[in-house]
């Protein structure tokens, strides 16, 4: 009986301590829903629709509010003004990487995506320099993407217009571009080594447990074999899945909106023709196609709550005190769906990125790659791949749906922190 009493008293003390800590912290933090001891606001968050849940909270507590995920506070930034003020105007202070437990189990805080502090700065600088030396942003990288786009087309021709799920083929293209950049060699889509690599990327393992890693003897250096290996893995994971998912979603939206597809294909045939491959110089002469690709990225909200950030020091932000190390969630969905910038944001409409004369219109609200210090390092490559892969496919094929247009479901399937399209099949009919 004494043990039970001690246990109950201990639990009561823990609850009181939790309440005291939360109340003292909350006094200076932005407002938010009242958290429960230990569990925080967990039971008030709809994990099946986090985007709408955050929007609902913002209507009550404003664009900057606090949620407790367990006992730790997380500050949420909702809307363009708050996100831009933090990530751009106070970029250095908000450049930390927030807690991301699933990823940390795999990467151990190494690499470029989940690292922090001096490690992140050194690895990011090294990665960008190395990628530039390997051709990033240069003509020879465009040549690689064009070559891969043609290989992708040849693989699609092998379907002979039969129904197919494009997931695997569309993953091969971006993955091979990374291979040709990092390894200076692309692979046949049936190559067993390539298939093994694809499988490991998709399973989010490999490299960390590779037997050839020995750590460097210089414990102060960030350039250990393990850290560099994780960085390469980051390039494959971020450079393959995000682009291939966007491509897959784009084809689904084009099936759903044949009028948009017809306008894009007319522009491709008028500007590029049928006898040469599309190139990046064509983009400036193809405003509707450019607008369509931007609208795909805006509409699909691929990473709606971004990868978590953290503040690198105590900071006063909008009259609130946010302690060093606090996790920051930036709602990119709230920016990409801003109805003042994008009228009827729930509707897929390339016109969101066109002016009244049909010219392409840039928008500061276009943040699918995030913004500020932690903006996606592969943004330039991703933009190139999306343009060249999509235009090359649409130059060579008509897209045929297996169901009526009105029955095509484009509702995203939330998978972890990313939104992915539902599975579907289509026919690639050669033109």
N, C-alpha and C positions, 0 to 999 in steps of 0.2 A: 504493500500500500504506500509506503514511504517513497518508493521509486516512482509510482504514478504521480504523487503529489509534486515531487521534484520535477518530473517531466512537464506537468501542467504549468507549474510556476515558471519553468524555463521558457516554454512556448509563449506564455503571457509577457515575459520580459522581452522576448524577441519581437513580439507584435508591438509592444510599447516603444521599443527602440526604433522599429521600422517607422511607426507613426511619427515619432519625434524627428527622425532624420528627414522624412518626407516633408514635414511641415516647415522645418528650418530651411530646407533647400527651396521649396516652392515659393517662399516669401520673395525671393529675388528673381526667380525664373518667370518666363512668360506664363500666362494663365492656361488652364486646361481642365479637363474633367477630373473630379476627385478620384485618386487612386485607392485601391484596396491595399491593405498591408500585404506584403510579400508578392501578391499577384499583380499589383499595379492596375493598369487599365486593360489588361489582357481580355477580360470578358466583355469589354465595351467595343472591341475592335472586330469588325467583320473581315476575317482573313480571306473570304471569297471575293470580296470587292473592296480592297483597301483604298483604291482611288476615290470611290464615292464616300467611303467612311471618312477620309481625311477632309473631303469637301464639306461634309456635314459638320465636322468639328470646326472648320474654319468659319462657317456661318455663325457659329455661337461665340467662338473665342478670338476670331480675327485671323489675319494672315500668318501670325507667329504664335504658336501655342506649344504646350508641353504635354507629352504622353509619357507614362511610366510603363516600360516594357519589363515587367518584374519590378525590381527595386531601383532600377537605374532610370534617370530621366532622359528622354529623347526630345529634342526641340525640332518641331516640324515647321518648314517654311513653305507657304502656300501662295501661289500667284507670282507673276512676273516680277513685280517690284521687289518683293522680299527675297526671291531667289537671286535676282541680279545684284541687289545690294550686298548680299552675303558673299556669293561666289566670285563676283567681279570687283565690286568696290572695296570689299574686305577679303580679297582673294587669299592673301597669305594666312590670315587668321583662321579661315575656314578650309584650309588645304589639307587638313588631316584626314586620315581614313578611319571611318567609324567602325564599330564592332559589326562583324559579319561572320558569325560563328561557323556556318557551313563551309564558307570559303577558307576560313582560317585553318580548319582541320586539314584541308588539302594543301594549302600554300604555306602554312606556318608563318605568315607575315612576310614572306619573301616575294620576289618578283616585282612587277611594276604596278599591278592592280591593287593589291591589299597592303603594300608596305607603307611605312610612315617615316617622317623625319628625314634625316640625312641619307638613310638608306634609299628612300624613295627618290630623293632629288638626284643622287648619283646614278641610280639605275635608270631613271627616266632620261637623264641627259645622255648617258651611254647608249641607251636603246635608240633614241631619236637620231643621234649621230651615226650609229651603225646602220640603221635603216636607210638614212640618206646616202651613206657610202655604198649601200647595196642597191641603190636605185630609186628609193622612195622619193616621189615628187619629180622624177626625171623621165625622159622619153622612153628609156629602156624598160621601165616598170609598166608603162602604158602598153608597150609591145607585148609584154608577158600577159597582161590582162586580155588584150585582143586575141592573142594566141589561145588562151584558155577559153575565151568566149566561143571561138571557132570549134574547139574540141568539144565544148558543151553542146553546141549545135549538132555536131556529128553524132554525139551520143543520143541526142533526142531524135535524130533521124532514124536511129535503129529501132525506135518504138513503132515505126511504120504507121503512125496515126492511131495506134491502139490506146485504150485508156491506161494511164499510168499515174502513180503517186510520185510527184516530182521531188520529194524530200531528199532522197539519197543523191540524185544527180545534181541538185542545186547546192548540196553541201560540198560535193567534190570540187566544184569550180573555185570558190573562195579558198578552200583548204590547199588546193594546188598552187594558187597564187602565193600563199605564204611559204609553201615548200620551195617554189622556184626563187623566192626572195632570200629565204634563210639558208637553204641547201644548194641554191643555184641549179636546181633540177626539178622538173615536174614529173609526175608519174601517170602511167596509164590507169584509167579508172578501174581496171580489173587487176592491177598489180597488187599482189598479196601484202607487200610491205605497206603500200598506201592504204589498203583496207584495214590493216592492223592499226595504223596511225589514226585513221578516222574513228575506229572503234574506241581507241583509248581516249581520244579527245572527247567523244560523246559521253564516255563514262566518267569524265573528269578525274581520271587518275593519271598514271604513267609518270615518268621523269622523277617525281619525288622519291620513288622507291627503286629507281634504276640502280643496278649493281655497280655501275662505273663511277658513281659520285664518291669522290674523296674531297673532304673540305680543305680549303687552302690553309697553309700554316700561318698565314698572316691573319690573325683573328680580328684586326682592325679594319681590314679591307672588306668592302661589300661585294667584291667580285669573286666570290667563291663559286665553285662548280655547281653547288646546289642552288645558289641564288640565280646564277645565269640560266640554269636549266629550268627553273620555275618561270623565269622571264620569258623563255622561249615557249613554254607551255601557255603562259598568258596570251602570247601573240596568237597561238593557234586557237585557243578557246574563245578569245574575244574576236579574233579576225575571221573565224569560220562560222560559228553559230549565229552571231548577230546578223551578219550579211546574208547568210543562207535563209534565215527565218524571214528577213525583210523581203528577199526575192520571192519566197514562197507565198508570203502574204500579198505581195504585189500582183502576182499572177491570179490569185483568188479574187482580188478586187477588180482586176481587169475583166475577169469572167463575169463578175456581177454587174459591171458597167460597160457593156459593149460599145456604147456611144463614145466613151473615153478612149477605149482601145482603138476604135476606128480613126479618131482624130490623131492619136499618137502614131499609128501606122501610116497615115497619110503624110504626116510631117517627116517621118523617117524616109519614106520613099521619095518625097520631094527634095529633101536636103541631101540624103546619103545615096539614094538610088538602090539598086540591087547588085551592083557589080563590084563594090568595095566594102570593106568593113567600117563600121562607125568608129570615129575617133573623138577624142576629147575636144578638139577644135570645133566639132559639129554642135556641141552643146549650146554655145552662144547663139546659134542660128535656129535652135529648136526650143523656144520658150514653153510651148505646151508640154512637151515631153519632160523638160526640166521641172515644170510645175507639178506634173503628175507624180514624179518621183519624190519631190518634197512633200506632196500631199499624202502619199503612202506612208512616209515616215512620221508625219504629224498624226495621221489618223490612227495608225496601229499602236502608238504609245508603247513601243517595245519594252522600255524599262521605265515604267510609270513613276516609280519613287526613287529612281537613280540608285547608284551604289552609295551606301551611307558615307557621309563626311563626318569630321570631328573638328572641334576648335582646338587650335594649337596653343592657346593661352587663354587666360581669363579675359573676356571681352564684354564691353558694354555695347549692347545691340538693341536699338530702339528702346532705350531706357531700362532694359533688363540686363542682369548680369548672368552671363553664361560661363560656367566654370570650365577651365582647361580640361580637355578630354571628353567633354559632353558629345554624345552622338547627335548628328544633324541629319534629318531626312529632308531632302528637297523634292517637292512634288513637281516633277517635270510635266506630268499629266495636266496639272492646273495651268501651266504655261501654254502647252500645245493645244489646250481646249478653251483658251480664253475667248469668250464670245465677242468681246469688243474688237479683238484683232482678227478673229476668224469667225465671221457670221455663220450661225448654224454649224458649230464645230462638230456636231454628231453626224453630219452628212459628209460623205466622201466627195470632195469637189476641188479639182485642180485650180479652179478660179480663185481659191484662197491665196494663190501665189501669182496671180496675173493682174495687171492694171487694166483700166478701161480700154486701152488700145491693144490688149493682148500681149503686152511685153511682160517678161518675167519680173516679179516684184519680190525683193528680199524682205525678210522680216526678222527683227531682233528676237522675236518670240520663238523662232525655230531653234529648239535646243534638244534634239534627239540624241546628240553626242555629249550632253551636259554643257558646261561653260566654265570659264575661269581656269585656275591652275590645274585642276584635275580633268580637264576636257579630254575626251578620248584621243589617245596618241595616234590611232589609225584612222582618224576622220577622213583625211585626204584619200587614202586608199579605198576606204569604204564607199565614198562618193563616186570614185572612178569605177569601181566594180559594179555598183548599182546601175550607173548609166550605160556602161559598155555591155554588161551582161543582158540587161533588159532590152536595149535597142537591137542588139544582135539577134536575140530570140525573136523579137517582134518583126524584124526584117525578114526572117526566114520562115516563120510559122504563123498560121491562124490558130487561135486558141478556141477549142470546142469544149463546152461543158457537157457533163453527163446528165445534168438535171436542168430544169427550166430556170431561167434567170431569177425569177421571183422566189425560187426555192433554195437558192444559194445562201448558205449561212456564213456570214463573215464575223460573227461574234467571237471575240478572242477567248482562248482558253488560258486562264491564269495558271502559270507553271512556276512556282516559287516567286521570284520577284520580277519575272518577265511575262509578257503577254505573247502567246503564240497562236497561229491560226488553227482552226479545226482541221483534221485530216480530210483530204479530198483527192479526187482524181480528175484528170482532164486529158484531152487528146491534142497533140501537137500536129497540126495538119500542114505539110509543106506547101509553100506558095510558089 
